[in-house]
């Protein structure tokens, strides 16, 4: 043995730290590790033991070239779940592109280990019992044409499948899945909501006679480990998941389907920031696999890629079955009498229509993009509103918990009896959420049996399954919810969809607000009349002349609306015609946060980018930290990357609390 050399291994620490850390490793351990292996190391001045990830093969380095004292790797954590080289390379790409620490990304893509157990069929996903038979699905002319285009795409190609609601996009996916399976390759389906995974899993399982895996954050580590082994053994060849499934350990990929590709939920906004649709395209290229992006309302980014001949395009312009489109009724709330006993603005004509629908034995979906019982508690004597002490937003009243709650940080407090500002006794609940509608509508509607679909109600997969199954079986006839309602649910007996207040979508402070409002309302319109019964959509608004409303009622075409948006974005240099990034500086003291943001702006002025701000973040204060935002704009991604790397170095040097979000979806 040559004692003049040391074995050195580089590891990524799962902390928000840039760069890698070097450790000595014994020859015995060095022979056992590979890229992606988990090793236990002492870290920091306290030598706290923690798990790190090997990022390079161990190197033999002459001792005289080692200029500092190195700590030793304690042990290798034995694991059958070490990150594959493919997923490691995907994490590397995401780390470079999004400027995210590689250690945190690998930790996000990995999962905790649990003990072995026999694989049980029921643990491969959720099951919703239905009576439909999917054994034979005949494609119509449009579907057949789309399948022919997509089947003949070259490897690594991306295609946009633009199909109206009910046009049968899933049947097209199925035909392509059969082709890929016949080639002994595997398939990954990505959907924007966990709530959509059971329905798609059921459809594919019945159609393909295959076990279909489920992969998302609500699946327990134990279930994930079971599915991991099934994937490794080839027992699972088709996987359905939400955005985190883009990192799932499925092997030999031949196809990735991103359904509802336009949906903002594919963008991870917390801590580890990435866009699952975009990473799916990167992963497909790594595997020489195809990508299908499906949507009834495609994003402007994808449409522009079609326009530039970067993506293939195929269209399903008509419903698959001989169905008429839902009738859209616009309720002008400025001219309507509303139900006085409700906190939400509900026109009496809308209430009457809901009652008629229920009387006919049909079901209704009601959309209100606000959770809770009331949006705020206000003192009528002095106008004081109770805010979260750590965040700059009002507390929301939740009746079942009998508490005020912050939807940002989770802070809760009991309902006060008097106003803390003026000691007045007249405290009033203002605004309405889904919880209040669930409680109040049964008193106004005969025979109403409501259930609720929002993030407060759906705290686990079992609760999600229970709500969807109850509504599907007709044990409930009113489904109330937030944006979870818009996502691809197929309930044949739903003939009426009600939008309580469309204006909440129109006035969101974001350059994508028009596009997003149209997508949500169009998706909601597609939830009604999915069987032979006529569908109706009642949209309540104070802005009946809004361009989105005029498009929905046919006064202008979708193409015209999107062309207006395209022109505006091109003029202002917003995506898809420019690249943007948000740099956020945080501090417990407001003027310190503002001063730091101004300093960052000064070091960026020399860069070939446009800088907007600094300004208060949309939520000015969160978890006791004040937040100041800078918006960076550039024509080329290279210019933006150069500026962001400089900013990150500056933040690291000064140890300032910050966040960098490249391609943000929420401004």
C-alpha positions in Angstrom: 0.0 0.0 0.0 1.3 3.4 -0.9 1.2 5.7 2.2 2.0 8.8 0.2 -1.5 9.0 -1.2 -4.9 9.6 0.3 -8.3 8.6 -1.1 -10.5 11.8 -1.3 -14.2 11.8 -2.1 -16.4 14.9 -2.9 -19.9 15.0 -1.4 -22.9 17.3 -1.6 -24.4 18.3 1.7 -28.3 18.4 1.8 -28.3 22.0 3.0 -28.7 25.3 1.2 -25.0 25.5 0.5 -23.2 25.9 -2.8 -20.3 23.8 -3.8 -19.0 20.4 -2.6 -17.1 19.2 0.4 -14.1 16.9 0.4 -13.5 14.0 2.9 -10.9 11.3 3.3 -12.2 7.8 2.7 -10.6 4.5 3.4 -9.6 2.3 0.6 -12.1 -0.3 1.7 -15.0 2.2 1.6 -13.7 3.8 -1.6 -14.1 0.5 -3.4 -17.8 0.4 -2.4 -19.1 3.9 -3.2 -20.3 5.2 -6.5 -21.9 8.4 -7.7 -25.2 8.9 -5.8 -24.1 6.8 -2.8 -25.1 8.0 0.7 -22.3 8.4 3.2 -22.3 9.5 6.8 -19.9 12.3 7.5 -19.1 14.8 10.3 -20.1 18.3 9.3 -19.5 21.8 10.6 -17.7 22.9 13.7 -19.8 20.7 15.9 -19.0 17.6 13.7 -22.7 16.7 13.6 -23.2 13.4 11.8 -25.3 13.7 8.7 -26.0 11.9 5.4 -24.3 13.4 2.3 -24.3 12.3 -1.3 -21.2 11.2 -3.3 -20.9 13.4 -6.4 -17.6 12.1 -7.9 -15.7 8.8 -7.8 -13.0 8.8 -5.1 -9.6 10.2 -6.2 -6.1 9.2 -5.2 -4.4 12.5 -4.2 -0.7 12.8 -3.1 -0.6 13.8 0.6 1.8 16.7 -0.1 -0.9 18.3 -2.4 -3.5 18.3 0.4 -3.2 21.8 2.0 -5.8 21.5 4.7 -7.0 18.9 7.3 -9.7 16.6 6.0 -12.3 14.8 8.1 -13.0 11.1 7.5 -16.1 9.5 6.0 -17.7 7.6 8.9 -19.5 4.9 6.9 -21.5 4.1 3.8 -25.2 3.9 4.4 -26.2 0.6 2.8 -29.0 1.3 0.4 -30.8 -0.4 -2.4 -32.2 3.1 -3.1 -29.1 5.0 -4.1 -29.8 7.6 -6.8 -29.3 6.2 -10.3 -26.8 7.9 -12.5 -29.7 9.1 -14.7 -31.5 10.9 -11.8 -28.2 12.2 -10.5 -27.5 13.8 -13.9 -31.0 15.2 -14.0 -30.4 16.8 -10.5 -27.1 18.2 -11.8 -28.8 19.8 -14.7 -31.5 21.3 -12.5 -28.9 22.5 -10.0 -27.0 24.3 -12.8 -30.1 25.8 -14.5 -32.1 26.8 -11.4 -29.0 27.7 -9.3 -30.2 25.3 -6.6 -27.8 23.5 -4.2 -27.2 20.0 -5.6 -27.3 18.4 -2.1 -30.8 19.7 -1.5 -32.0 18.6 -4.9 -30.6 15.1 -4.4 -32.3 14.9 -1.0 -35.6 16.0 -2.7 -35.2 13.4 -5.4 -34.4 10.6 -2.8 -36.6 9.2 -0.1 -36.1 7.6 3.3 -35.7 3.9 3.5 -38.0 1.5 5.3 -38.1 -2.2 6.0 -38.9 -4.8 3.4 -42.3 -6.2 3.0 -44.1 -8.4 0.5 -45.4 -6.5 -2.5 -49.2 -6.3 -2.4 -51.2 -5.3 -5.4 -53.4 -3.0 -3.5 -50.3 -1.0 -2.4 -49.4 -0.1 -6.0 -51.9 2.8 -5.8 -55.4 3.8 -5.0 -58.5 2.3 -6.6 -61.9 3.8 -7.3 -64.5 1.3 -8.3 -66.4 2.1 -11.5 -68.7 0.2 -13.8 -67.3 1.4 -17.1 -65.5 -1.0 -19.3 -62.4 0.2 -21.1 -61.6 -3.0 -22.8 -62.2 -1.6 -26.3 -61.9 2.1 -27.2 -62.5 3.0 -30.8 -60.7 6.1 -32.0 -62.5 8.7 -34.0 -60.9 10.3 -37.1 -59.2 13.2 -35.1 -57.8 10.8 -32.5 -56.5 8.4 -35.2 -54.8 11.3 -37.0 -53.2 12.5 -33.8 -52.0 8.9 -32.9 -50.4 8.6 -36.4 -48.6 11.9 -36.0 -47.3 11.1 -32.6 -46.4 7.5 -33.3 -44.1 8.6 -36.2 -42.3 11.2 -34.1 -38.5 10.7 -33.8 -36.8 9.9 -30.5 -36.4 13.0 -28.2 -39.2 14.8 -30.0 -41.7 16.9 -28.1 -45.3 17.3 -29.2 -48.2 19.4 -28.1 -51.6 17.6 -28.1 -54.1 20.4 -28.1 -57.5 18.9 -27.4 -60.7 20.5 -26.3 -62.3 19.2 -23.1 -63.8 15.8 -23.7 -61.9 15.3 -27.0 -60.4 12.1 -25.7 -56.8 13.0 -25.1 -56.5 10.1 -22.6 -57.4 7.6 -25.4 -54.6 9.0 -27.5 -52.2 8.6 -24.6 -53.4 5.0 -24.2 -52.6 4.1 -27.8 -49.1 5.6 -27.5 -48.6 3.7 -24.2 -49.4 0.4 -25.9 -46.9 1.2 -28.6 -44.1 2.0 -26.1 -44.9 -1.1 -23.9 -44.6 -3.2 -27.1 -41.1 -1.8 -27.5 -40.2 -3.0 -24.0 -39.9 0.6 -22.8 -41.6 2.3 -19.9 -43.9 5.3 -19.5 -44.2 8.1 -17.0 -47.4 10.2 -16.7 -47.3 13.5 -14.9 -50.4 15.3 -13.7 -50.6 18.7 -11.9 -52.7 17.5 -8.9 -52.4 14.5 -6.6 -56.3 14.4 -6.8 -56.0 13.3 -10.5 -53.8 10.3 -9.9 -56.4 7.8 -8.8 -58.7 8.4 -11.9 -55.8 8.1 -14.4 -54.4 5.1 -12.6 -57.8 3.3 -12.8 -58.3 4.1 -16.5 -54.8 2.8 -17.4 -55.0 -0.2 -15.2 -58.4 -1.3 -16.7 -57.3 -0.6 -20.2 -53.8 -2.1 -20.2 -54.4 -4.9 -17.7 -51.1 -3.7 -16.1 -50.2 -2.7 -12.6 -50.0 1.1 -12.5 -47.7 2.8 -10.0 -48.5 6.0 -8.1 -45.8 8.5 -7.1 -46.2 11.7 -5.3 -45.6 13.5 -1.9 -48.7 12.0 -0.2 -47.5 8.4 -0.8 -45.7 7.1 2.3 -42.0 6.2 2.2 -42.9 2.6 2.8 -45.2 2.5 -0.2 -42.6 4.3 -2.3 -40.0 1.7 -1.3 -42.4 -1.1 -2.3 -42.9 0.6 -5.7 -39.2 1.2 -6.1 -38.5 -2.5 -5.9 -41.4 -3.2 -8.3 -39.9 -0.7 -10.8 -36.4 -2.3 -10.4 -37.9 -5.8 -11.1 -39.9 -4.6 -14.1 -43.2 -5.4 -12.3 -44.2 -1.7 -12.8 -43.7 -0.3 -16.3 -46.2 2.6 -16.1 -46.0 5.2 -13.4 -48.5 8.0 -12.7 -47.5 10.9 -10.5 -47.6 14.6 -9.6 -44.6 16.9 -10.3 -42.2 15.2 -7.9 -42.5 12.0 -10.1 -40.2 13.6 -12.6 -37.5 12.3 -10.3 -39.1 8.9 -9.9 -36.7 5.9 -10.4 -38.5 4.5 -13.4 -36.1 2.9 -15.8 -35.8 2.6 -19.6 -38.2 5.4 -20.4 -39.7 5.6 -23.8 -42.4 8.2 -23.2 -43.3 10.9 -20.8 -46.8 12.4 -20.9 -47.4 15.7 -19.2 -51.2 16.2 -18.9 -52.6 19.7 -18.4 -49.1 21.0 -19.3 -50.2 24.6 -18.9 -51.0 24.1 -15.2 -48.9 26.3 -12.8 -48.9 23.5 -10.2 -46.1 21.9 -12.3 -43.8 24.7 -11.0 -42.4 24.0 -7.6 -42.2 27.3 -5.8 -40.9 26.3 -2.3 -37.2 25.9 -1.4 -36.3 23.6 -4.3 -37.5 25.5 -7.4 -38.1 23.7 -10.7 -40.7 23.2 -13.4 -41.7 19.6 -13.8 -42.8 20.0 -17.4 -39.4 21.5 -18.4 -37.5 18.9 -16.4 -39.6 16.1 -18.1 -38.3 17.3 -21.5 -34.7 17.3 -20.2 -35.1 13.8 -18.7 -36.7 12.5 -22.0 -33.7 13.8 -23.9 -31.4 11.9 -21.5 -33.3 8.7 -22.4 -34.0 9.4 -26.1 -37.7 9.3 -25.2 -40.6 11.1 -26.6 -42.7 13.8 -24.7 -46.4 14.5 -25.2 -47.7 17.7 -23.7 -51.5 17.6 -23.4 -53.9 20.5 -22.8 -57.2 22.0 -23.7 -55.7 25.4 -23.0 -52.0 25.2 -23.8 -49.5 27.6 -22.3 -48.2 30.5 -24.4 -44.7 29.0 -24.0 -45.7 25.7 -25.6 -47.7 27.4 -28.4 -44.7 29.6 -29.2 -42.5 26.5 -29.3 -44.9 25.1 -31.9 -44.8 28.4 -33.8 -41.0 28.2 -33.9 -41.2 24.5 -35.1 -39.5 23.2 -31.9 -42.5 21.1 -31.1 -44.8 18.9 -33.2 -48.5 19.8 -33.0 -51.7 17.9 -33.3 -55.2 18.9 -32.5 -58.4 17.4 -31.3 -60.8 20.2 -32.1 -64.1 18.4 -31.2 -65.5 16.3 -28.3 -64.9 12.6 -28.8 -68.6 11.8 -28.3 -71.5 13.6 -30.0 -71.9 16.1 -27.2 -72.9 19.7 -27.4 -70.6 22.3 -25.7 -71.8 23.5 -22.3 -73.9 26.7 -22.4 -72.2 29.6 -20.6 -74.3 32.1 -18.7 -72.7 35.3 -17.4 -74.3 36.6 -14.2 -73.7 40.4 -13.8 -73.4 40.8 -10.0 -73.8 44.6 -10.4 -77.4 44.1 -11.6 -78.4 41.0 -9.6 -80.0 40.6 -6.2 -77.8 38.4 -4.0 -78.7 36.1 -1.1 -78.3 38.4 1.9 -77.7 35.5 4.4 -74.6 34.3 2.6 -71.1 35.8 3.0 -70.3 34.9 -0.6 -71.9 36.9 -3.4 -74.5 34.4 -4.7 -77.2 35.7 -7.0 -80.7 34.5 -6.3 -81.0 33.5 -10.0 -77.9 31.3 -9.5 -79.4 29.8 -6.3 -82.6 29.0 -8.2 -80.6 27.3 -11.0 -78.7 25.2 -8.5 -82.0 24.1 -6.9 -83.5 23.1 -10.2 -80.5 21.0 -11.0 -80.6 19.2 -7.7 -84.4 18.6 -8.1 -83.7 16.9 -11.4 -81.4 14.4 -9.6 -78.3 16.0 -11.2 -75.1 17.2 -9.5 -73.4 20.7 -9.2 -69.8 21.8 -8.9 -69.2 25.2 -7.2 -65.9 27.0 -7.6 -64.6 29.5 -5.1 -60.9 30.1 -5.0 -60.7 30.8 -1.3 -60.5 28.3 1.6 -61.8 28.7 5.1 -65.1 30.0 6.5 -64.4 33.8 6.2 -61.4 35.6 4.8 -60.9 38.0 7.7 -62.2 39.2 11.0 -62.9 43.0 11.1 -63.8 45.4 13.9 -66.8 47.4 12.8 -65.9 50.1 15.4 -62.4 51.0 14.2 -61.9 49.0 11.0 -59.0 47.0 12.5 -58.3 43.6 10.8 -56.5 40.8 12.6 -53.3 40.0 10.8 -50.8 37.2 11.3 -48.1 38.5 13.7 -45.4 37.0 11.5 -46.8 37.6 7.9 -48.4 40.5 6.2 -51.7 38.8 5.5 -55.0 38.7 7.4 -56.0 35.6 9.3 -58.7 33.4 7.9 -61.5 32.0 10.1 -61.9 28.2 10.1 -65.2 27.3 11.7 -64.5 23.5 12.3 -61.2 24.3 14.1 -62.8 27.4 15.7 -59.6 29.3 15.1 -58.1 32.0 13.0 -55.4 30.6 10.7 -52.6 32.0 8.5 -52.5 30.2 5.2 -48.8 31.2 4.7 -47.1 30.0 7.9 -49.8 28.0 9.7 -50.0 30.3 12.7 -53.3 29.9 14.6 -55.1 31.8 17.4 -58.4 31.7 19.2 -61.2 34.1 18.2 -60.9 37.2 20.3 -63.9 38.6 22.2 -62.8 42.3 21.9 -60.8 44.3 19.4 -57.2 44.7 20.5 -57.0 48.2 19.0 -60.1 49.9 20.4 -61.5 47.3 22.7 -64.7 47.4 20.7 -67.1 44.4 20.9 -68.4 44.5 17.3 -66.2 42.0 15.5 -67.5 40.8 12.1 -66.5 38.0 9.7 -66.0 39.4 6.2 -65.7 37.5 3.0 -66.4 33.8 2.4 -64.6 30.6 1.7 -65.4 27.1 0.7 -66.0 26.1 4.3 -68.7 28.7 4.8 -70.5 27.6 1.6 -70.5 24.0 2.8 -72.1 25.1 6.1 -74.6 27.6 4.7 -75.9 26.1 1.4 -77.9 23.2 3.0 -80.1 25.8 4.7 -80.9 27.5 1.4 -81.2 24.4 -0.9 -83.6 21.6 -0.4 -81.9 18.2 -0.6 -78.4 19.6 -0.8 -75.7 17.2 0.2 -72.4 19.1 -0.1 -68.8 17.8 0.1 -65.7 20.0 -0.1 -62.5 19.6 -2.2 -59.7 21.9 -1.0 -56.4 21.6 0.8 -57.9 22.1 4.2 -60.3 19.1 3.6 -58.0 16.8 1.7 -55.2 16.2 4.2 -54.5 12.6 3.1 -55.0 10.2 0.1 -57.7 8.3 2.0 -59.7 11.6 2.5 -59.3 12.5 -1.1 -60.5 9.1 -2.2 -63.4 9.3 0.2 -64.6 12.7 -1.2 -64.3 11.7 -4.8 -65.9 8.4 -4.3 -68.8 9.9 -2.3 -69.5 12.3 -5.1 -69.1 9.8 -7.9 -71.5 7.4 -6.2 -74.1 10.1 -5.8 -74.0 10.2 -2.0 -73.3 13.9 -2.4 -74.8 16.2 -5.0 -72.8 19.5 -4.4 -69.0 19.5 -4.8 -67.5 22.7 -3.5 -63.9 23.6 -4.0 -60.9 25.7 -5.0 -58.7 25.1 -8.0 -58.6 21.4 -7.3 -62.0 21.3 -9.0 -60.6 22.4 -12.4 -58.3 19.4 -12.9 -59.7 16.8 -15.3 -62.4 15.3 -13.0 -65.0 13.3 -15.0 -68.4 13.1 -13.2 -71.1 12.2 -15.8 -74.0 13.4 -13.6 -72.6 17.0 -13.2 -74.7 19.3 -15.4 -74.0 22.6 -13.7 -70.8 24.4 -12.8 -71.0 27.7 -10.8 -68.2 30.1 -10.5 -68.9 32.3 -7.5 -66.6 35.2 -8.3 -64.6 35.2 -11.5 -63.1 38.6 -10.7 -60.7 37.0 -8.2 -58.9 35.5 -11.2 -58.9 38.7 -13.3 -57.2 40.9 -10.8 -54.3 38.7 -9.7 -51.0 40.8 -9.8 -49.2 38.7 -12.4 -48.4 39.1 -16.1 -50.0 35.7 -16.7 -53.4 36.6 -15.1 -55.4 36.8 -18.3 -54.0 33.5 -19.6 -54.5 31.8 -16.3 -58.0 33.1 -15.8 -59.0 31.8 -19.2 -57.4 28.4 -18.6 -59.2 28.0 -15.2 -62.6 29.1 -16.5 -62.3 27.0 -19.6 -61.3 23.9 -17.6 -64.2 24.5 -15.2 -66.6 24.7 -18.2 -65.4 21.3 -19.2 -66.6 19.7 -16.0 -70.2 20.1 -16.9 -72.2 17.9 -19.4 -69.6 15.2 -19.8 -72.2 12.6 -20.5 -75.4 12.8 -22.6 -77.0 15.5 -20.4 -76.7 19.2 -21.3 -74.0 21.1 -19.4 -74.4 24.6 -18.2 -71.8 27.0 -16.7 -72.9 30.0 -14.6 -70.1 32.5 -14.1 -70.8 35.3 -11.7 -68.7 38.5 -12.2 -68.7 42.3 -11.6 -66.7 42.6 -14.9 -68.9 41.1 -17.7 -66.9 43.0 -20.4 -63.6 41.5 -19.4 -61.7 40.0 -22.5 -61.7 36.5 -20.8 -65.5 36.6 -20.4 -66.0 37.9 -24.0 -63.9 35.0 -25.3 -65.8 32.4 -23.3 -69.1 33.6 -24.7 -67.8 33.8 -28.2 -67.5 37.5 -28.8 -63.9 36.9 -29.7 -62.0 33.7 -30.4 -59.5 32.0 -28.2 -56.9 32.6 -30.9 -57.6 36.4 -30.8 -57.3 36.5 -27.0 -54.0 34.6 -27.1 -52.7 36.7 -29.9 -53.4 39.8 -27.8 -51.5 38.3 -24.9 -48.7 37.2 -27.2 -48.3 40.8 -28.6 -48.3 42.3 -25.1 -45.7 39.8 -23.8 -43.5 40.4 -26.8 -43.7 44.2 -26.3 -42.8 43.9 -22.6 -40.2 41.2 -23.0 -42.0 38.6 -20.8 -42.0 34.8 -21.4 -42.0 33.3 -23.9 -40.2 36.2 -25.6 -37.8 36.9 -22.8 -36.5 35.3 -19.7 -37.2 36.4 -16.1 -35.9 35.7 -12.6 -37.0 36.9 -9.2 -34.3 37.7 -6.6 -35.8 38.0 -3.1 -33.9 39.4 -0.1 -35.2 38.8 3.4 -34.5 40.3 6.8 -36.2 40.6 10.1 -35.8 44.4 9.9 -37.7 46.1 7.1 -35.1 48.9 6.3 -32.3 46.3 6.3 -34.2 44.2 3.7 -34.7 47.3 1.5 -31.1 48.4 1.9 -29.8 44.9 1.0 -32.0 44.8 -2.1 -30.8 48.2 -3.2 -27.2 47.0 -2.9 -27.9 43.9 -5.0 -29.4 46.1 -7.6 -26.3 48.2 -7.8 -24.0 45.3 -8.5 -26.4 44.1 -11.2 -26.6 47.5 -13.1 -23.5 46.6 -15.2 -25.0 43.4 -16.4 -26.8 43.1 -19.8 -30.3 42.8 -18.1 -33.3 44.9 -17.2 -34.0 45.3 -13.4 -37.3 46.1 -11.9 -37.6 47.0 -8.2 -36.8 46.6 -5.5 -40.3 46.4 -4.2 -42.3 44.7 -1.5 -43.0 41.0 -2.2 -46.7 40.2 -2.8 -46.7 38.9 0.8 -44.5 41.6 2.3 -43.7 39.7 5.5 -43.6 36.0 6.0 -42.6 34.0 9.1 -41.2 37.2 10.7 -39.1 38.1 7.7 -39.6 41.2 5.5 -39.2 40.4 1.8 -38.0 42.6 -1.0 -38.1 41.5 -4.6 -36.0 42.4 -7.7 -37.3 41.2 -11.1 -34.6 40.5 -13.6 -35.4 40.4 -17.4 -33.2 39.4 -20.3 -33.6 38.3 -23.9 -31.1 35.4 -23.5 -30.9 32.9 -20.7 -27.1 33.2 -20.7 -27.3 36.9 -19.7 -29.7 36.0 -16.9 -27.5 33.1 -15.7 -24.4 35.3 -15.6 -26.2 37.9 -13.5 -27.7 35.3 -11.1 -24.4 33.6 -10.5 -22.9 36.9 -9.6 -25.8 37.6 -7.2 -25.5 34.2 -5.6 -21.8 34.7 -5.0 -22.6 38.1 -3.4 -25.2 36.5 -1.1 -22.9 33.7 -0.1 -20.1 36.1 0.7 -22.4 38.2 3.0 -24.4 35.3 4.3 -27.7 37.1 3.5 -31.0 35.3 3.6 -32.3 35.1 0.0 -34.2 33.2 -2.7 -33.5 33.0 -6.4 -36.3 31.8 -8.7 -35.6 31.4 -12.4 -38.7 31.2 -14.6 -41.1 32.1 -11.7 -44.8 31.5 -12.1 -46.0 33.7 -9.3 -44.8 37.3 -9.1 
